[in-house]
Amino acid sequence: MNRIHSTRLLLVACAAVFATTSYAATVTVVNNDGPGEGFNDPTPVAPLPSNPEVTLGAQRLRVVQTAADQWGALLESTVEIRVRVAFNPLACNGNSAVLGSAGATTIHADFANAPFPNTWYSAALANALSGTDLNGTAVGNEEINSQYNSDYDSGTCITGTAGWYYSTAASDPTPANRTALLPVVFHEFAHGLGFQTFTSSTTGAFNGGRPDIWTRFLMDAPSRTRWIQMASNAQRQASAISDPNLVWAGPNVRVDKTLYLDSAPKLIVNSPASIAGVKDAQPASFGPAAPVGGITGNLVLVDDGISTPPAGVPRDGCEMPFVNAAAVAGNIAL
């Protein structure tokens, strides 16, 4: 299974989650480490202001349980969500490191109450929608599998970084030379809960010929084309690496992030030739929107009577009336 792992996509999607009414779900942490290592490491450590545990393994486990409790307070599910966790050596060097990873252990389609037919859903999401444990309750059938980098505590990952910091609250700030584990775990749990695609990022092919629910709302921003609308695997493969043009456009996100998901605006300079061309632009969050077909006019620099600081910012257009109001009228004010 392949997944597109993008913090930006996650943050946009989470905005919709956090805006909803608070619900509840049971998120259970299943420690998959062996004796004396990872989450069972007996190495003595000093307690932290927000983490009173006195062994390295226990501090790690408390952080993971905190992330599980935070997600449990945000989600709505009558089916227990079990998360398999382990601390393992993962890739790292002086320049980069894999902090962690997580994903669904199984995927399901065409179950009772599935919003879309012939569509894959991660186990935790499918269970919540169907109200049943579709992947079974036996040991080893957890809905999510996750792991975190034990080598990161060695001090050899990313030059200048001493390792993880195991705080569980914002009131316990992370030292400059350490990395907080809690936001990493919270982020990775999100992937396992359903913030992931099972479409191949290498070939663009759907898993088993079926799209997944995340893929249904992945969109190429410039063309306004969703992955499920693309005519070929090659189009999806190209879109997967088209940074920053791949966005997630679910219905709640579209309501909350309208400006972000709308077509990127452009400023077209027709003359003089020395600066002519298409320029990137950004609309203001205030005032009326530009008309659908755009607007064309001469650009006129406003003169608001302020010539030099500190009396005011020259030509910011905030002091009225403009000295050159007649020249600005009917044109585009700069």
Solvent accessible surface area in square Angstrom, and as a share of the most:
residue,aa,sasa,rsa
1,M,140,0.62
2,N,61,0.31
3,R,59,0.22
4,I,24,0.12
5,H,85,0.38
6,S,32,0.21
7,T,72,0.42
8,R,84,0.31
9,L,9,0.04
10,L,9,0.04
11,L,115,0.57
12,V,18,0.10
13,A,4,0.03
14,C,7,0.04
15,A,27,0.21
16,A,12,0.09
17,V,35,0.20
18,F,106,0.44
19,A,81,0.62
20,T,66,0.38
21,T,95,0.55
22,S,89,0.57
23,Y,98,0.37
24,A,74,0.57
25,A,18,0.14
26,T,84,0.49
27,V,13,0.07
28,T,46,0.27
29,V,27,0.16
30,V,45,0.26
31,N,54,0.28
32,N,91,0.47
33,D,17,0.09
34,G,26,0.25
35,P,134,0.84
36,G,45,0.43
37,E,74,0.33
38,G,6,0.06
39,F,5,0.02
40,N,55,0.28
41,D,26,0.14
42,P,88,0.56
43,T,66,0.38
44,P,113,0.71
45,V,44,0.25
46,A,76,0.59
47,P,77,0.48
48,L,39,0.20
49,P,118,0.74
50,S,23,0.15
51,N,0,0.00
52,P,78,0.49
53,E,50,0.22
54,V,88,0.51
55,T,43,0.25
56,L,27,0.13
57,G,0,0.00
58,A,33,0.25
59,Q,6,0.02
60,R,7,0.03
61,L,60,0.30
62,R,96,0.35
63,V,0,0.00
64,V,0,0.00
65,Q,69,0.31
66,T,28,0.16
67,A,0,0.00
68,A,0,0.00
69,D,82,0.42
70,Q,73,0.32
71,W,1,0.00
72,G,6,0.06
73,A,54,0.42
74,L,50,0.25
75,L,36,0.18
76,E,114,0.51
77,S,16,0.10
78,T,131,0.76
79,V,16,0.09
80,E,74,0.33
81,I,5,0.03
82,R,23,0.09
83,V,1,0.00
84,R,45,0.16
85,V,0,0.00
86,A,10,0.07
87,F,1,0.01
88,N,49,0.25
89,P,98,0.62
90,L,30,0.15
91,A,72,0.56
92,C,40,0.24
93,N,80,0.41
94,G,30,0.28
95,N,140,0.72
96,S,60,0.39
97,A,26,0.20
98,V,67,0.38
99,L,54,0.27
100,G,9,0.08
101,S,34,0.22
102,A,6,0.05
103,G,15,0.15
104,A,11,0.09
105,T,39,0.23
106,T,50,0.29
107,I,27,0.14
108,H,32,0.15
109,A,22,0.17
110,D,80,0.41
111,F,25,0.11
112,A,71,0.55
113,N,108,0.56
114,A,26,0.20
115,P,79,0.50
116,F,70,0.29
117,P,97,0.61
118,N,74,0.38
119,T,0,0.00
120,W,44,0.16
121,Y,2,0.01
122,S,2,0.01
123,A,0,0.00
124,A,2,0.02
125,L,58,0.29
126,A,0,0.00
127,N,2,0.01
128,A,31,0.24
129,L,59,0.29
130,S,15,0.10
131,G,40,0.39
132,T,74,0.43
133,D,43,0.22
134,L,64,0.32
135,N,18,0.09
136,G,27,0.26
137,T,105,0.61
138,A,62,0.48
139,V,149,0.86
140,G,41,0.39
141,N,55,0.28
142,E,7,0.03
143,E,0,0.00
144,I,1,0.00
145,N,67,0.34
146,S,2,0.01
147,Q,55,0.25
148,Y,0,0.00
149,N,0,0.00
150,S,28,0.18
151,D,53,0.28
152,Y,6,0.02
153,D,43,0.22
154,S,69,0.44
155,G,40,0.38
156,T,94,0.54
157,C,1,0.01
158,I,58,0.29
159,T,118,0.69
160,G,66,0.64
161,T,23,0.13
162,A,34,0.26
163,G,0,0.00
164,W,3,0.01
165,Y,26,0.10
166,Y,11,0.04
167,S,9,0.06
168,T,23,0.13
169,A,44,0.34
170,A,108,0.83
171,S,100,0.65
172,D,7,0.04
173,P,102,0.64
174,T,51,0.29
175,P,54,0.34
176,A,117,0.90
177,N,72,0.37
178,R,90,0.33
179,T,35,0.20
180,A,21,0.17
181,L,0,0.00
182,L,23,0.11
183,P,79,0.49
184,V,22,0.13
185,V,0,0.00
186,F,35,0.15
187,H,29,0.13
188,E,7,0.03
189,F,2,0.01
190,A,0,0.00
191,H,3,0.02
192,G,0,0.00
193,L,20,0.10
194,G,14,0.13
195,F,28,0.12
196,Q,8,0.04
197,T,0,0.00
198,F,9,0.04
199,T,1,0.00
200,S,19,0.12
201,S,38,0.24
202,T,100,0.58
203,T,76,0.44
204,G,1,0.01
205,A,34,0.26
206,F,43,0.18
207,N,45,0.23
208,G,72,0.70
209,G,58,0.56
210,R,67,0.24
211,P,15,0.09
212,D,2,0.01
213,I,28,0.14
214,W,14,0.05
215,T,0,0.00
216,R,44,0.16
217,F,32,0.13
218,L,0,0.00
219,M,7,0.03
220,D,20,0.11
221,A,26,0.20
222,P,92,0.58
223,S,66,0.42
224,R,77,0.28
225,T,34,0.20
226,R,53,0.19
227,W,1,0.00
228,I,64,0.33
229,Q,115,0.51
230,M,20,0.09
231,A,101,0.78
232,S,45,0.29
233,N,66,0.34
234,A,70,0.54
235,Q,86,0.38
236,R,14,0.05
237,Q,57,0.25
238,A,56,0.43
239,S,5,0.03
240,A,20,0.16
241,I,127,0.65
242,S,35,0.22
243,D,124,0.64
244,P,79,0.50
245,N,50,0.26
246,L,15,0.07
247,V,6,0.04
248,W,38,0.13
249,A,0,0.00
250,G,1,0.01
251,P,86,0.54
252,N,91,0.47
253,V,2,0.01
254,R,78,0.29
255,V,126,0.72
256,D,71,0.37
257,K,69,0.29
258,T,71,0.41
259,L,100,0.50
260,Y,95,0.36
261,L,4,0.02
262,D,63,0.33
263,S,68,0.44
264,A,77,0.60
265,P,52,0.33
266,K,109,0.46
267,L,94,0.47
268,I,109,0.55
269,V,29,0.17
270,N,111,0.57
271,S,83,0.53
272,P,81,0.51
273,A,96,0.74
274,S,101,0.65
275,I,99,0.50
276,A,45,0.35
277,G,29,0.28
278,V,98,0.56
279,K,80,0.34
280,D,123,0.64
281,A,42,0.32
282,Q,143,0.63
283,P,59,0.37
284,A,57,0.44
285,S,104,0.67
286,F,160,0.67
287,G,59,0.57
288,P,137,0.86
289,A,96,0.74
290,A,76,0.59
291,P,75,0.47
292,V,164,0.94
293,G,83,0.80
294,G,43,0.41
295,I,122,0.62
296,T,119,0.69
297,G,39,0.37
298,N,108,0.55
299,L,109,0.54
300,V,28,0.16
301,L,85,0.43
302,V,4,0.02
303,D,41,0.21
304,D,7,0.04
305,G,49,0.47
306,I,37,0.19
307,S,94,0.61
308,T,90,0.52
309,P,88,0.55
310,P,141,0.89
311,A,91,0.70
312,G,19,0.19
313,V,97,0.56
314,P,50,0.32
315,R,110,0.40
316,D,61,0.32
317,G,24,0.23
318,C,97,0.58
319,E,64,0.29
320,M,140,0.63
321,P,112,0.71
322,F,35,0.15
323,V,107,0.61
324,N,37,0.19
325,A,49,0.38
326,A,96,0.75
327,A,51,0.40
328,V,18,0.10
329,A,71,0.55
330,G,87,0.83
331,N,55,0.28
332,I,59,0.30
333,A,55,0.43
334,L,115,0.57
